[in-house]
């Protein structure tokens, strides 16, 4: 069996996930990155998107909001403002949120203070849809 590490996904409200996995990928501020057991320690910023993990034949995807990842040799901790497994996502609610965020962005100047919040809502809604529909993002 391949080496594993503990993957934990934590929001301000709960611990969504805590499991030994073989590999994980997440959306970093500088692009998607992957982690295997024994990874060089790092702390990085996360953007909203899809976090994927795998252990043997089992794999999963979780929609995450912005936050941080702390990687050590034996553990990866994901600290994000939102996280949802596919079973928690209502596809119509996610599509409505996507449309609302898109409409908000369309009506705002990219330099406006509310534009960034609308963009983050848009990215999280996209991630929820991708997880629910089991697509890549």
Phi and psi in radians as a Rosetta constraint file:
Dihedral C 1 N 2 CA 2 C 2 CIRCULARHARMONIC -1.204 0.35
Dihedral N 2 CA 2 C 2 N 3 CIRCULARHARMONIC 2.793 0.35
Dihedral C 2 N 3 CA 3 C 3 CIRCULARHARMONIC -1.174 0.35
Dihedral N 3 CA 3 C 3 N 4 CIRCULARHARMONIC 2.598 0.35
Dihedral C 3 N 4 CA 4 C 4 CIRCULARHARMONIC -2.186 0.35
Dihedral N 4 CA 4 C 4 N 5 CIRCULARHARMONIC 2.927 0.35
Dihedral C 4 N 5 CA 5 C 5 CIRCULARHARMONIC -2.487 0.35
Dihedral N 5 CA 5 C 5 N 6 CIRCULARHARMONIC 2.785 0.35
Dihedral C 5 N 6 CA 6 C 6 CIRCULARHARMONIC -1.432 0.35
Dihedral N 6 CA 6 C 6 N 7 CIRCULARHARMONIC 2.188 0.35
Dihedral C 6 N 7 CA 7 C 7 CIRCULARHARMONIC -1.915 0.35
Dihedral N 7 CA 7 C 7 N 8 CIRCULARHARMONIC 2.131 0.35
Dihedral C 7 N 8 CA 8 C 8 CIRCULARHARMONIC -2.144 0.35
Dihedral N 8 CA 8 C 8 N 9 CIRCULARHARMONIC 2.351 0.35
Dihedral C 8 N 9 CA 9 C 9 CIRCULARHARMONIC -2.092 0.35
Dihedral N 9 CA 9 C 9 N 10 CIRCULARHARMONIC 2.077 0.35
Dihedral C 9 N 10 CA 10 C 10 CIRCULARHARMONIC -2.224 0.35
Dihedral N 10 CA 10 C 10 N 11 CIRCULARHARMONIC 2.369 0.35
Dihedral C 10 N 11 CA 11 C 11 CIRCULARHARMONIC -1.983 0.35
Dihedral N 11 CA 11 C 11 N 12 CIRCULARHARMONIC 3.044 0.35
Dihedral C 11 N 12 CA 12 C 12 CIRCULARHARMONIC -1.084 0.35
Dihedral N 12 CA 12 C 12 N 13 CIRCULARHARMONIC -0.293 0.35
Dihedral C 12 N 13 CA 13 C 13 CIRCULARHARMONIC -1.858 0.35
Dihedral N 13 CA 13 C 13 N 14 CIRCULARHARMONIC -0.348 0.35
Dihedral C 13 N 14 CA 14 C 14 CIRCULARHARMONIC -2.961 0.35
Dihedral N 14 CA 14 C 14 N 15 CIRCULARHARMONIC 2.907 0.35
Dihedral C 14 N 15 CA 15 C 15 CIRCULARHARMONIC -1.730 0.35
Dihedral N 15 CA 15 C 15 N 16 CIRCULARHARMONIC 1.921 0.35
Dihedral C 15 N 16 CA 16 C 16 CIRCULARHARMONIC -1.380 0.35
Dihedral N 16 CA 16 C 16 N 17 CIRCULARHARMONIC -0.605 0.35
Dihedral C 16 N 17 CA 17 C 17 CIRCULARHARMONIC -2.594 0.35
Dihedral N 17 CA 17 C 17 N 18 CIRCULARHARMONIC 2.381 0.35
Dihedral C 17 N 18 CA 18 C 18 CIRCULARHARMONIC -2.675 0.35
Dihedral N 18 CA 18 C 18 N 19 CIRCULARHARMONIC 1.832 0.35
Dihedral C 18 N 19 CA 19 C 19 CIRCULARHARMONIC -2.743 0.35
Dihedral N 19 CA 19 C 19 N 20 CIRCULARHARMONIC 2.626 0.35
Dihedral C 19 N 20 CA 20 C 20 CIRCULARHARMONIC -1.312 0.35
Dihedral N 20 CA 20 C 20 N 21 CIRCULARHARMONIC 2.269 0.35
Dihedral C 20 N 21 CA 21 C 21 CIRCULARHARMONIC -2.338 0.35
Dihedral N 21 CA 21 C 21 N 22 CIRCULARHARMONIC 2.877 0.35
Dihedral C 21 N 22 CA 22 C 22 CIRCULARHARMONIC -1.651 0.35
Dihedral N 22 CA 22 C 22 N 23 CIRCULARHARMONIC -0.569 0.35
Dihedral C 22 N 23 CA 23 C 23 CIRCULARHARMONIC -2.679 0.35
Dihedral N 23 CA 23 C 23 N 24 CIRCULARHARMONIC 2.757 0.35
Dihedral C 23 N 24 CA 24 C 24 CIRCULARHARMONIC -2.623 0.35
Dihedral N 24 CA 24 C 24 N 25 CIRCULARHARMONIC 2.556 0.35
Dihedral C 24 N 25 CA 25 C 25 CIRCULARHARMONIC -2.330 0.35
Dihedral N 25 CA 25 C 25 N 26 CIRCULARHARMONIC 2.582 0.35
Dihedral C 25 N 26 CA 26 C 26 CIRCULARHARMONIC -2.588 0.35
Dihedral N 26 CA 26 C 26 N 27 CIRCULARHARMONIC 2.781 0.35
Dihedral C 26 N 27 CA 27 C 27 CIRCULARHARMONIC -1.473 0.35
Dihedral N 27 CA 27 C 27 N 28 CIRCULARHARMONIC 1.829 0.35
Dihedral C 27 N 28 CA 28 C 28 CIRCULARHARMONIC -1.537 0.35
Dihedral N 28 CA 28 C 28 N 29 CIRCULARHARMONIC 2.852 0.35
Dihedral C 28 N 29 CA 29 C 29 CIRCULARHARMONIC -1.062 0.35
Dihedral N 29 CA 29 C 29 N 30 CIRCULARHARMONIC -0.480 0.35
Dihedral C 29 N 30 CA 30 C 30 CIRCULARHARMONIC -1.801 0.35
Dihedral N 30 CA 30 C 30 N 31 CIRCULARHARMONIC 0.193 0.35
Dihedral C 30 N 31 CA 31 C 31 CIRCULARHARMONIC 2.192 0.35
Dihedral N 31 CA 31 C 31 N 32 CIRCULARHARMONIC 2.969 0.35
Dihedral C 31 N 32 CA 32 C 32 CIRCULARHARMONIC -1.164 0.35
Dihedral N 32 CA 32 C 32 N 33 CIRCULARHARMONIC 2.473 0.35
Dihedral C 32 N 33 CA 33 C 33 CIRCULARHARMONIC -2.351 0.35
Dihedral N 33 CA 33 C 33 N 34 CIRCULARHARMONIC 2.730 0.35
Dihedral C 33 N 34 CA 34 C 34 CIRCULARHARMONIC -2.090 0.35
Dihedral N 34 CA 34 C 34 N 35 CIRCULARHARMONIC 2.742 0.35
Dihedral C 34 N 35 CA 35 C 35 CIRCULARHARMONIC -2.342 0.35
Dihedral N 35 CA 35 C 35 N 36 CIRCULARHARMONIC 2.359 0.35
Dihedral C 35 N 36 CA 36 C 36 CIRCULARHARMONIC -2.133 0.35
Dihedral N 36 CA 36 C 36 N 37 CIRCULARHARMONIC 2.899 0.35
Dihedral C 36 N 37 CA 37 C 37 CIRCULARHARMONIC -0.983 0.35
Dihedral N 37 CA 37 C 37 N 38 CIRCULARHARMONIC 2.442 0.35
Dihedral C 37 N 38 CA 38 C 38 CIRCULARHARMONIC 1.452 0.35
Dihedral N 38 CA 38 C 38 N 39 CIRCULARHARMONIC 0.163 0.35
Dihedral C 38 N 39 CA 39 C 39 CIRCULARHARMONIC -1.008 0.35
Dihedral N 39 CA 39 C 39 N 40 CIRCULARHARMONIC 2.577 0.35
Dihedral C 39 N 40 CA 40 C 40 CIRCULARHARMONIC -1.058 0.35
Dihedral N 40 CA 40 C 40 N 41 CIRCULARHARMONIC 2.330 0.35
Dihedral C 40 N 41 CA 41 C 41 CIRCULARHARMONIC -1.039 0.35
Dihedral N 41 CA 41 C 41 N 42 CIRCULARHARMONIC 2.466 0.35
Dihedral C 41 N 42 CA 42 C 42 CIRCULARHARMONIC -2.813 0.35
Dihedral N 42 CA 42 C 42 N 43 CIRCULARHARMONIC 2.795 0.35
Dihedral C 42 N 43 CA 43 C 43 CIRCULARHARMONIC -2.209 0.35
Dihedral N 43 CA 43 C 43 N 44 CIRCULARHARMONIC 2.307 0.35
Dihedral C 43 N 44 CA 44 C 44 CIRCULARHARMONIC -2.503 0.35
Dihedral N 44 CA 44 C 44 N 45 CIRCULARHARMONIC 2.801 0.35
Dihedral C 44 N 45 CA 45 C 45 CIRCULARHARMONIC -1.513 0.35
Dihedral N 45 CA 45 C 45 N 46 CIRCULARHARMONIC 2.440 0.35
Dihedral C 45 N 46 CA 46 C 46 CIRCULARHARMONIC -1.912 0.35
Dihedral N 46 CA 46 C 46 N 47 CIRCULARHARMONIC 2.583 0.35
Dihedral C 46 N 47 CA 47 C 47 CIRCULARHARMONIC -1.885 0.35
Dihedral N 47 CA 47 C 47 N 48 CIRCULARHARMONIC 2.911 0.35
Dihedral C 47 N 48 CA 48 C 48 CIRCULARHARMONIC -1.102 0.35
Dihedral N 48 CA 48 C 48 N 49 CIRCULARHARMONIC 2.464 0.35
Dihedral C 48 N 49 CA 49 C 49 CIRCULARHARMONIC 2.926 0.35
Dihedral N 49 CA 49 C 49 N 50 CIRCULARHARMONIC -2.757 0.35
Dihedral C 49 N 50 CA 50 C 50 CIRCULARHARMONIC -1.853 0.35
Dihedral N 50 CA 50 C 50 N 51 CIRCULARHARMONIC 2.179 0.35
Dihedral C 50 N 51 CA 51 C 51 CIRCULARHARMONIC -1.702 0.35
Dihedral N 51 CA 51 C 51 N 52 CIRCULARHARMONIC 2.272 0.35
Dihedral C 51 N 52 CA 52 C 52 CIRCULARHARMONIC -2.078 0.35
Dihedral N 52 CA 52 C 52 N 53 CIRCULARHARMONIC 2.529 0.35
Dihedral C 52 N 53 CA 53 C 53 CIRCULARHARMONIC -2.436 0.35
Dihedral N 53 CA 53 C 53 N 54 CIRCULARHARMONIC 2.834 0.35
Dihedral C 53 N 54 CA 54 C 54 CIRCULARHARMONIC -2.624 0.35
Dihedral N 54 CA 54 C 54 N 55 CIRCULARHARMONIC 2.470 0.35
Dihedral C 54 N 55 CA 55 C 55 CIRCULARHARMONIC -2.550 0.35
Dihedral N 55 CA 55 C 55 N 56 CIRCULARHARMONIC 1.901 0.35
Dihedral C 55 N 56 CA 56 C 56 CIRCULARHARMONIC 1.075 0.35
Dihedral N 56 CA 56 C 56 N 57 CIRCULARHARMONIC -2.252 0.35
Dihedral C 56 N 57 CA 57 C 57 CIRCULARHARMONIC -1.448 0.35
Dihedral N 57 CA 57 C 57 N 58 CIRCULARHARMONIC -0.215 0.35
Dihedral C 57 N 58 CA 58 C 58 CIRCULARHARMONIC -1.490 0.35
Dihedral N 58 CA 58 C 58 N 59 CIRCULARHARMONIC 2.344 0.35
Dihedral C 58 N 59 CA 59 C 59 CIRCULARHARMONIC -2.482 0.35
Dihedral N 59 CA 59 C 59 N 60 CIRCULARHARMONIC 2.798 0.35
Dihedral C 59 N 60 CA 60 C 60 CIRCULARHARMONIC -2.701 0.35
Dihedral N 60 CA 60 C 60 N 61 CIRCULARHARMONIC 2.877 0.35
Dihedral C 60 N 61 CA 61 C 61 CIRCULARHARMONIC -2.401 0.35
Dihedral N 61 CA 61 C 61 N 62 CIRCULARHARMONIC 2.427 0.35
Dihedral C 61 N 62 CA 62 C 62 CIRCULARHARMONIC -2.341 0.35
Dihedral N 62 CA 62 C 62 N 63 CIRCULARHARMONIC 2.326 0.35
Dihedral C 62 N 63 CA 63 C 63 CIRCULARHARMONIC -1.394 0.35
Dihedral N 63 CA 63 C 63 N 64 CIRCULARHARMONIC 2.233 0.35
Dihedral C 63 N 64 CA 64 C 64 CIRCULARHARMONIC -2.179 0.35
Dihedral N 64 CA 64 C 64 N 65 CIRCULARHARMONIC 2.651 0.35
Dihedral C 64 N 65 CA 65 C 65 CIRCULARHARMONIC -1.615 0.35
Dihedral N 65 CA 65 C 65 N 66 CIRCULARHARMONIC -2.967 0.35
Dihedral C 65 N 66 CA 66 C 66 CIRCULARHARMONIC -1.208 0.35
Dihedral N 66 CA 66 C 66 N 67 CIRCULARHARMONIC 2.733 0.35
Dihedral C 66 N 67 CA 67 C 67 CIRCULARHARMONIC 2.936 0.35
Dihedral N 67 CA 67 C 67 N 68 CIRCULARHARMONIC -2.531 0.35
Dihedral C 67 N 68 CA 68 C 68 CIRCULARHARMONIC -2.408 0.35
Dihedral N 68 CA 68 C 68 N 69 CIRCULARHARMONIC 2.698 0.35
Dihedral C 68 N 69 CA 69 C 69 CIRCULARHARMONIC -2.183 0.35
Dihedral N 69 CA 69 C 69 N 70 CIRCULARHARMONIC 2.352 0.35
Dihedral C 69 N 70 CA 70 C 70 CIRCULARHARMONIC -2.034 0.35
Dihedral N 70 CA 70 C 70 N 71 CIRCULARHARMONIC 2.109 0.35
Dihedral C 70 N 71 CA 71 C 71 CIRCULARHARMONIC -1.976 0.35
Dihedral N 71 CA 71 C 71 N 72 CIRCULARHARMONIC 2.269 0.35
Dihedral C 71 N 72 CA 72 C 72 CIRCULARHARMONIC -2.162 0.35
Dihedral N 72 CA 72 C 72 N 73 CIRCULARHARMONIC -3.110 0.35
Dihedral C 72 N 73 CA 73 C 73 CIRCULARHARMONIC -1.088 0.35
Dihedral N 73 CA 73 C 73 N 74 CIRCULARHARMONIC -0.525 0.35
Dihedral C 73 N 74 CA 74 C 74 CIRCULARHARMONIC -2.107 0.35
Dihedral N 74 CA 74 C 74 N 75 CIRCULARHARMONIC -0.035 0.35
Dihedral C 74 N 75 CA 75 C 75 CIRCULARHARMONIC -2.666 0.35
Dihedral N 75 CA 75 C 75 N 76 CIRCULARHARMONIC 2.526 0.35
Dihedral C 75 N 76 CA 76 C 76 CIRCULARHARMONIC -2.199 0.35
Dihedral N 76 CA 76 C 76 N 77 CIRCULARHARMONIC 2.142 0.35
Dihedral C 76 N 77 CA 77 C 77 CIRCULARHARMONIC -1.942 0.35
Dihedral N 77 CA 77 C 77 N 78 CIRCULARHARMONIC 2.186 0.35
Dihedral C 77 N 78 CA 78 C 78 CIRCULARHARMONIC -1.858 0.35
Dihedral N 78 CA 78 C 78 N 79 CIRCULARHARMONIC 2.024 0.35
Dihedral C 78 N 79 CA 79 C 79 CIRCULARHARMONIC -1.943 0.35
Dihedral N 79 CA 79 C 79 N 80 CIRCULARHARMONIC 1.894 0.35
Dihedral C 79 N 80 CA 80 C 80 CIRCULARHARMONIC -2.328 0.35
Dihedral N 80 CA 80 C 80 N 81 CIRCULARHARMONIC 2.787 0.35
Dihedral C 80 N 81 CA 81 C 81 CIRCULARHARMONIC -1.308 0.35
Dihedral N 81 CA 81 C 81 N 82 CIRCULARHARMONIC -0.464 0.35
Dihedral C 81 N 82 CA 82 C 82 CIRCULARHARMONIC -2.517 0.35
Dihedral N 82 CA 82 C 82 N 83 CIRCULARHARMONIC 2.583 0.35
Dihedral C 82 N 83 CA 83 C 83 CIRCULARHARMONIC -2.760 0.35
Dihedral N 83 CA 83 C 83 N 84 CIRCULARHARMONIC 2.357 0.35
Dihedral C 83 N 84 CA 84 C 84 CIRCULARHARMONIC -2.504 0.35
Dihedral N 84 CA 84 C 84 N 85 CIRCULARHARMONIC 2.324 0.35
Dihedral C 84 N 85 CA 85 C 85 CIRCULARHARMONIC -1.389 0.35
Dihedral N 85 CA 85 C 85 N 86 CIRCULARHARMONIC 2.834 0.35
Dihedral C 85 N 86 CA 86 C 86 CIRCULARHARMONIC -1.027 0.35
Dihedral N 86 CA 86 C 86 N 87 CIRCULARHARMONIC -0.552 0.35
Dihedral C 86 N 87 CA 87 C 87 CIRCULARHARMONIC -1.215 0.35
Dihedral N 87 CA 87 C 87 N 88 CIRCULARHARMONIC -0.292 0.35
Dihedral C 87 N 88 CA 88 C 88 CIRCULARHARMONIC -1.676 0.35
Dihedral N 88 CA 88 C 88 N 89 CIRCULARHARMONIC -0.123 0.35
Dihedral C 88 N 89 CA 89 C 89 CIRCULARHARMONIC -1.661 0.35
Dihedral N 89 CA 89 C 89 N 90 CIRCULARHARMONIC 2.239 0.35
Dihedral C 89 N 90 CA 90 C 90 CIRCULARHARMONIC -1.679 0.35
Dihedral N 90 CA 90 C 90 N 91 CIRCULARHARMONIC 2.036 0.35
Dihedral C 90 N 91 CA 91 C 91 CIRCULARHARMONIC -1.086 0.35
Dihedral N 91 CA 91 C 91 N 92 CIRCULARHARMONIC -0.673 0.35
Dihedral C 91 N 92 CA 92 C 92 CIRCULARHARMONIC -1.191 0.35
Dihedral N 92 CA 92 C 92 N 93 CIRCULARHARMONIC -0.684 0.35
Dihedral C 92 N 93 CA 93 C 93 CIRCULARHARMONIC -1.096 0.35
Dihedral N 93 CA 93 C 93 N 94 CIRCULARHARMONIC -0.708 0.35
Dihedral C 93 N 94 CA 94 C 94 CIRCULARHARMONIC -1.137 0.35
Dihedral N 94 CA 94 C 94 N 95 CIRCULARHARMONIC -0.727 0.35
Dihedral C 94 N 95 CA 95 C 95 CIRCULARHARMONIC -1.143 0.35
Dihedral N 95 CA 95 C 95 N 96 CIRCULARHARMONIC -0.695 0.35
Dihedral C 95 N 96 CA 96 C 96 CIRCULARHARMONIC -1.106 0.35
Dihedral N 96 CA 96 C 96 N 97 CIRCULARHARMONIC -0.724 0.35
Dihedral C 96 N 97 CA 97 C 97 CIRCULARHARMONIC -1.139 0.35
Dihedral N 97 CA 97 C 97 N 98 CIRCULARHARMONIC -0.660 0.35
Dihedral C 97 N 98 CA 98 C 98 CIRCULARHARMONIC -1.086 0.35
Dihedral N 98 CA 98 C 98 N 99 CIRCULARHARMONIC -0.807 0.35
Dihedral C 98 N 99 CA 99 C 99 CIRCULARHARMONIC -1.131 0.35
Dihedral N 99 CA 99 C 99 N 100 CIRCULARHARMONIC -0.746 0.35
Dihedral C 99 N 100 CA 100 C 100 CIRCULARHARMONIC -1.083 0.35
Dihedral N 100 CA 100 C 100 N 101 CIRCULARHARMONIC -0.786 0.35
Dihedral C 100 N 101 CA 101 C 101 CIRCULARHARMONIC -1.146 0.35
Dihedral N 101 CA 101 C 101 N 102 CIRCULARHARMONIC -0.695 0.35
Dihedral C 101 N 102 CA 102 C 102 CIRCULARHARMONIC -1.099 0.35
Dihedral N 102 CA 102 C 102 N 103 CIRCULARHARMONIC -0.753 0.35
Dihedral C 102 N 103 CA 103 C 103 CIRCULARHARMONIC -1.088 0.35
Dihedral N 103 CA 103 C 103 N 104 CIRCULARHARMONIC -0.702 0.35
Dihedral C 103 N 104 CA 104 C 104 CIRCULARHARMONIC -1.122 0.35
Dihedral N 104 CA 104 C 104 N 105 CIRCULARHARMONIC -0.779 0.35
Dihedral C 104 N 105 CA 105 C 105 CIRCULARHARMONIC -1.128 0.35
Dihedral N 105 CA 105 C 105 N 106 CIRCULARHARMONIC -0.658 0.35
Dihedral C 105 N 106 CA 106 C 106 CIRCULARHARMONIC -1.093 0.35
Dihedral N 106 CA 106 C 106 N 107 CIRCULARHARMONIC -0.569 0.35
Dihedral C 106 N 107 CA 107 C 107 CIRCULARHARMONIC -1.581 0.35
Dihedral N 107 CA 107 C 107 N 108 CIRCULARHARMONIC 0.017 0.35
Dihedral C 107 N 108 CA 108 C 108 CIRCULARHARMONIC -2.051 0.35
Dihedral N 108 CA 108 C 108 N 109 CIRCULARHARMONIC 2.624 0.35
Dihedral C 108 N 109 CA 109 C 109 CIRCULARHARMONIC -1.300 0.35
Dihedral N 109 CA 109 C 109 N 110 CIRCULARHARMONIC 2.414 0.35
Dihedral C 109 N 110 CA 110 C 110 CIRCULARHARMONIC -1.000 0.35
Dihedral N 110 CA 110 C 110 N 111 CIRCULARHARMONIC -0.318 0.35
Dihedral C 110 N 111 CA 111 C 111 CIRCULARHARMONIC -1.596 0.35
Dihedral N 111 CA 111 C 111 N 112 CIRCULARHARMONIC -0.089 0.35
Dihedral C 111 N 112 CA 112 C 112 CIRCULARHARMONIC -1.195 0.35
Dihedral N 112 CA 112 C 112 N 113 CIRCULARHARMONIC 2.532 0.35
Dihedral C 112 N 113 CA 113 C 113 CIRCULARHARMONIC -1.017 0.35
Dihedral N 113 CA 113 C 113 N 114 CIRCULARHARMONIC -0.582 0.35
Dihedral C 113 N 114 CA 114 C 114 CIRCULARHARMONIC -1.428 0.35
Dihedral N 114 CA 114 C 114 N 115 CIRCULARHARMONIC -0.195 0.35
Dihedral C 114 N 115 CA 115 C 115 CIRCULARHARMONIC -1.107 0.35
Dihedral N 115 CA 115 C 115 N 116 CIRCULARHARMONIC -0.768 0.35
Dihedral C 115 N 116 CA 116 C 116 CIRCULARHARMONIC -1.074 0.35
Dihedral N 116 CA 116 C 116 N 117 CIRCULARHARMONIC -0.739 0.35
Dihedral C 116 N 117 CA 117 C 117 CIRCULARHARMONIC -1.114 0.35
Dihedral N 117 CA 117 C 117 N 118 CIRCULARHARMONIC -0.701 0.35
Dihedral C 117 N 118 CA 118 C 118 CIRCULARHARMONIC -1.146 0.35
Dihedral N 118 CA 118 C 118 N 119 CIRCULARHARMONIC -0.690 0.35
Dihedral C 118 N 119 CA 119 C 119 CIRCULARHARMONIC -1.130 0.35
Dihedral N 119 CA 119 C 119 N 120 CIRCULARHARMONIC -0.728 0.35
Dihedral C 119 N 120 CA 120 C 120 CIRCULARHARMONIC -1.131 0.35
Dihedral N 120 CA 120 C 120 N 121 CIRCULARHARMONIC -0.694 0.35
Dihedral C 120 N 121 CA 121 C 121 CIRCULARHARMONIC -1.105 0.35
Dihedral N 121 CA 121 C 121 N 122 CIRCULARHARMONIC -0.691 0.35
Dihedral C 121 N 122 CA 122 C 122 CIRCULARHARMONIC -1.079 0.35
Dihedral N 122 CA 122 C 122 N 123 CIRCULARHARMONIC -0.832 0.35
Dihedral C 122 N 123 CA 123 C 123 CIRCULARHARMONIC -1.126 0.35
Dihedral N 123 CA 123 C 123 N 124 CIRCULARHARMONIC -0.674 0.35
Dihedral C 123 N 124 CA 124 C 124 CIRCULARHARMONIC -1.178 0.35
Dihedral N 124 CA 124 C 124 N 125 CIRCULARHARMONIC -0.714 0.35
Dihedral C 124 N 125 CA 125 C 125 CIRCULARHARMONIC -1.106 0.35
Dihedral N 125 CA 125 C 125 N 126 CIRCULARHARMONIC -0.723 0.35
Dihedral C 125 N 126 CA 126 C 126 CIRCULARHARMONIC -1.033 0.35
Dihedral N 126 CA 126 C 126 N 127 CIRCULARHARMONIC -0.749 0.35
Dihedral C 126 N 127 CA 127 C 127 CIRCULARHARMONIC -1.124 0.35
Dihedral N 127 CA 127 C 127 N 128 CIRCULARHARMONIC -0.736 0.35
Dihedral C 127 N 128 CA 128 C 128 CIRCULARHARMONIC -1.053 0.35
Dihedral N 128 CA 128 C 128 N 129 CIRCULARHARMONIC -0.777 0.35
Dihedral C 128 N 129 CA 129 C 129 CIRCULARHARMONIC -1.118 0.35
Dihedral N 129 CA 129 C 129 N 130 CIRCULARHARMONIC -0.769 0.35
Dihedral C 129 N 130 CA 130 C 130 CIRCULARHARMONIC -1.067 0.35
Dihedral N 130 CA 130 C 130 N 131 CIRCULARHARMONIC -0.724 0.35
Dihedral C 130 N 131 CA 131 C 131 CIRCULARHARMONIC -1.168 0.35
Dihedral N 131 CA 131 C 131 N 132 CIRCULARHARMONIC -0.797 0.35
Dihedral C 131 N 132 CA 132 C 132 CIRCULARHARMONIC -1.137 0.35
Dihedral N 132 CA 132 C 132 N 133 CIRCULARHARMONIC -0.671 0.35
Dihedral C 132 N 133 CA 133 C 133 CIRCULARHARMONIC -1.605 0.35
Dihedral N 133 CA 133 C 133 N 134 CIRCULARHARMONIC 0.065 0.35
Dihedral C 133 N 134 CA 134 C 134 CIRCULARHARMONIC 0.964 0.35
Dihedral N 134 CA 134 C 134 N 135 CIRCULARHARMONIC 0.773 0.35
Dihedral C 134 N 135 CA 135 C 135 CIRCULARHARMONIC -1.838 0.35
Dihedral N 135 CA 135 C 135 N 136 CIRCULARHARMONIC 2.938 0.35
Dihedral C 135 N 136 CA 136 C 136 CIRCULARHARMONIC -1.442 0.35
Dihedral N 136 CA 136 C 136 N 137 CIRCULARHARMONIC 2.780 0.35
